[in-house]
Amino acid sequence: MSCAVLSVGSNMGDRLQHLRSVAESLGARVVSRSSVYVTAPWGDTDQEDFYNTILIAECPTWDMWSWLEFAQRCERRAERVRERHWGPRTLDVDIVSCSDAGEQLTSSDPKLTLPHPRAHERAFVLVPWLEAEPAATLLGVPLSEHLDALPRGERAGVRRLDDQAEWFV
């Protein structure tokens, strides 16, 4: 069984609907999900706040490349445009981690680096992932330890969206 941790974000258009579209495309493959969080943009800060969530999904027939194809297909459907690095986007779907039969997969391919090389540095990934999978580890270290190592301001900048009612139906 292949399992992927997907970090999903949007800061353009109907942000909640963009996140929902990924969850709906996965359907019953979703085994866990976080709440939606609001975070300031990372890198290029002259843009709207992001909505971020983590989806954990399983599929017996997919491998890491299938997860990448799925993520890119979702981004294309949302008409994602890559105009500038860390710029605004309708939808961003990153594969943070992937395992097969319980074994953590790694990849150094330029098209897919696993686990995500900066996930341990990003509160907008760690906070929702910790909610969705409290016992998870990244690079052999509990997520809570990665989170504790981040500056307090970065952790505080990840706020749970007040109205979760329409997030995932």
C-alpha positions in Angstrom: 0.0 0.0 0.0 1.4 3.4 -1.0 0.8 6.3 1.3 1.5 10.0 0.6 1.5 13.0 2.8 0.3 15.9 0.7 0.7 19.6 1.6 -2.0 21.5 -0.2 -2.0 25.3 -0.3 -3.8 28.2 -2.1 -3.8 31.9 -2.0 -5.7 32.9 -5.1 -9.3 32.7 -6.0 -11.6 30.5 -3.9 -8.9 29.1 -1.7 -11.1 26.7 0.2 -12.6 25.3 -3.0 -9.1 24.7 -4.4 -8.2 22.7 -1.3 -11.5 20.9 -1.4 -10.9 19.9 -5.1 -7.8 17.9 -4.1 -9.6 16.1 -1.3 -12.6 15.4 -3.5 -10.3 14.0 -6.3 -8.7 11.7 -3.7 -12.1 10.6 -2.4 -11.9 7.5 -0.2 -8.1 7.4 -0.6 -8.0 10.1 2.2 -7.2 8.4 5.5 -6.5 11.5 7.5 -6.6 15.2 7.0 -5.9 18.3 9.0 -7.9 21.4 9.6 -7.3 24.4 7.2 -4.7 26.8 8.5 -4.1 30.4 7.4 -0.4 31.4 7.0 1.5 34.4 5.7 3.2 33.7 2.4 6.7 32.3 2.6 9.6 33.6 0.5 7.9 36.3 -1.6 5.7 38.0 1.0 3.9 40.6 -1.3 0.8 38.4 -1.8 -2.3 37.2 0.0 -2.2 34.8 2.9 -2.3 31.1 2.1 -4.8 28.5 3.2 -2.9 25.3 3.9 -3.9 21.7 4.8 -2.4 18.3 5.0 -4.0 15.3 3.3 -2.8 11.8 4.0 -3.9 9.3 1.4 -3.4 5.7 0.5 -3.6 3.8 -2.8 -2.6 0.2 -3.4 -1.7 0.7 -7.1 0.2 4.0 -7.0 3.9 4.6 -6.6 5.6 7.9 -5.8 5.5 9.0 -9.5 1.7 8.4 -9.5 1.4 10.7 -6.6 3.4 13.3 -8.4 1.2 12.9 -11.5 -1.9 13.3 -9.4 -0.5 16.5 -7.7 0.4 18.1 -11.1 -2.9 17.1 -12.6 -4.7 18.9 -9.7 -2.6 22.0 -10.2 -3.3 22.0 -13.9 -7.1 21.7 -13.3 -6.8 24.7 -11.0 -5.0 26.6 -13.8 -1.9 27.1 -11.7 0.6 29.5 -13.4 4.2 29.5 -12.3 5.1 33.1 -13.0 7.6 33.6 -10.2 9.3 31.5 -7.6 7.3 31.4 -4.3 4.7 33.6 -6.0 0.9 33.5 -5.6 -0.8 30.4 -6.9 -4.3 29.0 -7.2 -3.1 25.6 -6.0 0.1 24.1 -4.7 0.2 20.3 -4.1 3.5 19.1 -2.7 4.4 15.5 -1.8 6.0 15.9 1.6 6.5 12.2 2.3 5.7 8.9 0.6 5.9 5.3 1.8 5.2 1.9 0.4 4.3 -1.1 2.6 5.3 1.0 5.6 8.8 1.8 4.2 9.7 5.4 3.8 10.6 6.2 0.2 13.4 8.5 -0.8 14.2 10.1 -4.1 16.9 12.6 -5.2 15.4 13.0 -8.6 15.2 16.7 -9.5 11.5 16.2 -10.4 10.7 14.6 -7.1 12.8 14.9 -4.0 11.5 12.8 -1.1 11.1 13.5 1.7 10.4 17.1 0.8 13.8 18.8 1.5 12.4 21.8 3.4 9.4 20.3 5.1 11.2 20.2 8.5 11.7 24.0 8.2 8.1 25.0 7.5 5.6 25.5 10.2 2.8 25.6 7.6 3.6 22.0 6.8 4.5 20.7 10.3 1.5 22.2 12.2 -1.2 20.7 10.1 0.7 17.4 9.6 1.1 17.0 13.4 -2.7 17.4 13.7 -3.4 14.9 11.0 -0.8 12.3 12.1 0.4 13.0 15.7 2.9 10.1 15.8 4.6 11.0 12.4 8.3 11.4 12.0 10.3 13.1 9.4 13.9 12.2 8.8 13.6 9.9 11.9 12.6 12.8 14.1 9.1 13.4 15.6 7.3 16.2 13.9 6.9 18.0 17.3 10.7 18.2 17.7 11.1 19.7 14.2 8.3 22.2 15.1 9.9 23.1 18.5 13.2 23.9 16.6 11.5 26.6 14.6 11.4 30.2 15.7 8.3 31.0 17.9 7.1 33.6 15.5 7.0 31.1 12.6 5.0 28.7 14.7 2.6 31.4 15.9 2.1 32.5 12.3 0.1 29.3 11.5 -3.5 30.0 12.5 -6.4 27.6 12.3 -9.1 28.9 10.0 -12.1 29.9 12.2 -14.8 28.4 9.9 -14.1 24.8 9.1 -17.7 23.9 8.3 -17.3 23.9 4.5 -13.8 22.5 4.3 -14.3 18.8 3.7 -17.7 17.3 3.0 
